[in-house]
């Protein structure tokens, strides 16, 4: 089943609660929150406080993506704030296995995020322990970027390798009805979309298209 995670990075923050309720009503399955610290990626977004506010505003699962250095220092804060899915970048962590198990011990789904140029090989000795893998199909930091084409092959290779593990494959970056079809055929089942949804005139139609490409 295809899940759509609406990324609030592209929402109108002046009316954030209204935007969250609108995408929930429109059929989104999850709310995606990009946490950026200005170090790992060249942008700053928001922290655990905003996550806790979103948790109060929505009954949907919160998909928290940590694009930060030293994620081990902040895991507990984001779990306490209400994360249901929590991913961090392997490029920023020294003790991946330890962090993954720490997340899972708290009853939260644990994921590893990979930048576009990061090989799937880094998952060789941790894949069996993961609940999901988040593949970035743009270089992280800003919304509205174009999909990087080799991401499709990367998704497909991961799908082939993980079929026995029942791991979810999430894709984030440049997702619309056209690229959504590509990644769905390749094996992704969680599609993160921000500008495609929030810049549309009809959230429900945009989400329906992603689920039915």
C-alpha positions as CSV (number, residue, x, y, z in Angstrom):
1,X,0.0,0.0,0.0
2,X,1.3,3.4,-0.9
3,X,1.5,6.0,1.9
4,X,1.8,9.7,1.3
5,X,3.8,11.7,3.9
6,X,3.0,15.4,3.6
7,X,6.1,17.4,4.3
8,X,5.2,20.6,6.2
9,X,8.5,22.3,5.1
10,X,6.4,23.6,2.2
11,X,3.3,24.5,4.3
12,X,2.2,28.0,5.2
13,X,3.7,28.3,8.7
14,X,1.5,31.3,9.4
15,X,-1.4,28.9,9.3
16,X,0.3,25.6,10.2
17,X,-2.4,24.0,12.2
18,X,-4.9,24.7,9.4
19,X,-2.5,23.3,6.8
20,X,-2.0,20.1,8.9
21,X,-5.7,19.5,9.3
22,X,-6.2,20.2,5.6
23,X,-3.8,17.5,4.4
24,X,-5.1,15.1,7.0
25,X,-8.6,15.6,5.7
26,X,-7.3,15.3,2.1
27,X,-6.0,11.8,2.7
28,X,-2.4,12.1,3.8
29,X,-1.2,9.1,5.8
30,X,1.7,10.8,7.7
31,X,3.1,14.2,8.5
32,X,6.8,14.5,7.5
33,X,9.0,16.9,9.5
34,X,12.4,17.8,8.3
35,X,14.7,18.8,11.1
36,X,17.7,20.9,9.8
37,X,20.5,22.4,11.9
38,X,22.4,24.5,9.3
39,X,25.5,22.2,9.7
40,X,24.7,18.9,8.0
41,X,22.6,20.8,5.5
42,X,22.7,24.4,4.4
43,X,19.4,25.4,6.0
44,X,17.7,25.7,9.4
45,X,14.1,24.6,9.9
46,X,12.7,23.9,13.4
47,X,13.2,21.7,16.5
48,X,11.4,19.4,18.9
49,X,8.9,22.1,20.1
50,X,7.3,22.4,16.6
51,X,7.1,18.6,16.5
52,X,5.2,18.6,19.8
53,X,2.8,21.3,18.5
54,X,2.2,19.2,15.3
55,X,1.5,16.2,17.5
56,X,-1.2,18.1,19.2
57,X,-2.8,19.3,16.0
58,X,-2.9,15.9,14.2
59,X,-3.8,12.3,14.8
60,X,-1.6,11.1,11.9
61,X,1.8,9.4,12.6
62,X,4.7,11.9,12.6
63,X,7.6,11.0,10.4
64,X,10.6,12.9,11.8
65,X,13.7,13.1,9.6
66,X,16.8,14.3,11.4
67,X,19.1,16.1,9.0
68,X,21.5,17.1,11.8
69,X,24.9,16.5,13.1
70,X,25.2,14.6,16.4
71,X,21.7,13.0,16.2
72,X,22.5,10.9,19.2
73,X,22.2,14.0,21.4
74,X,18.6,14.7,20.2
75,X,17.0,11.3,19.7
76,X,15.2,11.4,23.1
77,X,13.8,14.9,22.6
78,X,12.2,14.1,19.3
79,X,10.8,10.8,20.6
80,X,9.3,12.7,23.6
81,X,7.9,15.3,21.2
82,X,5.9,12.6,19.5
83,X,7.8,11.0,16.6
84,X,6.3,7.7,15.4
85,X,8.9,7.2,12.6
86,X,12.4,8.6,13.3
87,X,15.3,8.6,10.8
88,X,18.8,9.9,11.0
89,X,21.5,10.1,8.4
90,X,24.2,7.4,8.4
91,X,26.6,10.2,7.2
92,X,26.3,11.9,10.6
93,X,26.4,9.0,13.0
94,X,29.3,7.0,14.3
95,X,27.3,4.3,16.1
96,X,24.4,3.5,13.8
97,X,23.5,0.2,15.4
98,X,23.3,1.7,18.9
99,X,21.1,4.6,17.7
100,X,18.7,2.3,15.8
101,X,18.2,0.1,18.8
102,X,17.7,3.0,21.1
103,X,14.9,4.3,18.9
104,X,13.2,0.9,18.6
105,X,13.4,0.3,22.4
106,X,11.3,3.5,22.8
107,X,8.6,1.9,20.6
108,X,9.3,4.2,17.6
109,X,10.0,2.9,14.1
110,X,13.7,3.4,13.3
111,X,15.1,4.4,9.9
112,X,18.3,5.3,8.2
113,X,18.4,8.1,5.7
114,X,20.8,8.1,2.7
115,X,22.0,11.1,0.7
116,X,21.8,10.7,-3.1
117,X,25.6,9.9,-3.4
118,X,25.6,7.5,-0.5
119,X,25.9,3.8,-1.4
120,X,23.4,1.2,-0.2
121,X,26.4,-0.8,1.0
122,X,26.4,1.2,4.3
123,X,23.2,-0.8,5.1
124,X,24.8,-4.2,4.8
125,X,25.1,-4.9,8.5
126,X,22.1,-3.0,9.8
127,X,19.3,-3.6,7.2
128,X,17.8,-6.5,9.2
129,X,17.3,-4.2,12.2
130,X,15.6,-1.3,10.4
131,X,11.9,-0.6,10.1
132,X,12.4,1.6,7.0
133,X,15.0,3.3,4.8
134,X,14.7,6.9,3.6
135,X,16.3,7.5,0.3
136,X,16.9,11.1,-0.6
137,X,16.3,11.8,-4.2
138,X,17.5,15.4,-3.9
139,X,20.4,16.8,-2.0
140,X,18.8,17.7,1.4
141,X,18.3,21.2,2.6
142,X,15.6,22.8,0.5
143,X,12.2,21.9,-0.8
144,X,11.2,22.2,-4.5
145,X,14.2,20.6,-6.0
146,X,14.2,18.3,-9.1
147,X,14.3,14.5,-8.7
148,X,17.7,12.9,-9.2
149,X,17.2,10.2,-11.8
150,X,19.6,7.6,-10.5
151,X,17.4,7.4,-7.3
152,X,15.1,5.1,-9.2
153,X,17.7,2.4,-9.7
154,X,18.8,2.9,-6.0
155,X,15.2,2.2,-4.8
156,X,14.9,-0.9,-7.0
157,X,18.2,-2.3,-5.8
158,X,17.2,-1.8,-2.2
159,X,13.8,-3.3,-2.9
160,X,15.4,-6.4,-4.3
161,X,17.8,-6.7,-1.3
162,X,15.2,-6.2,1.4
163,X,12.2,-8.3,0.2
164,X,12.7,-10.9,2.9
165,X,12.9,-8.2,5.6
166,X,9.5,-6.4,5.1
167,X,11.2,-3.1,5.4
168,X,9.4,0.1,4.2
169,X,11.2,2.2,1.6
170,X,10.6,5.9,1.8
171,X,11.6,8.4,-0.9
172,X,12.0,12.1,-0.4
173,X,12.7,14.8,-3.0
174,X,11.1,16.0,-6.2
175,X,8.1,13.8,-5.8
176,X,5.1,14.5,-8.0
177,X,2.7,12.4,-10.1
178,X,5.4,11.6,-12.7
179,X,8.3,10.8,-10.4
180,X,5.9,9.2,-8.0
181,X,5.0,6.6,-10.7
182,X,8.7,5.8,-11.2
183,X,9.5,5.3,-7.5
184,X,6.4,3.3,-6.9
185,X,7.3,0.9,-9.7
186,X,10.8,0.7,-8.3
187,X,9.5,-0.5,-4.9
188,X,9.0,2.6,-2.7
189,X,5.9,2.6,-0.6
190,X,6.2,5.9,1.4
191,X,6.2,9.0,-0.8
192,X,7.2,12.3,0.8
193,X,5.7,15.3,-0.9
194,X,5.9,18.9,0.1
195,X,5.6,21.5,-2.7
196,X,3.6,19.1,-4.9
197,X,0.8,19.1,-2.3
198,X,1.1,22.5,-0.6
199,X,1.5,24.4,-3.9
200,X,-1.5,22.8,-5.5
201,X,-5.0,24.2,-5.6
202,X,-6.5,20.9,-4.4
203,X,-4.6,18.9,-1.7
204,X,-7.0,15.9,-2.0
205,X,-6.4,15.6,-5.7
206,X,-2.7,15.9,-5.4
207,X,-2.6,13.2,-2.7
208,X,-4.9,11.0,-4.7
209,X,-2.7,11.3,-7.7
210,X,0.3,10.2,-5.7
211,X,-1.5,7.1,-4.3
212,X,-2.9,6.1,-7.7
213,X,-0.1,6.8,-10.2
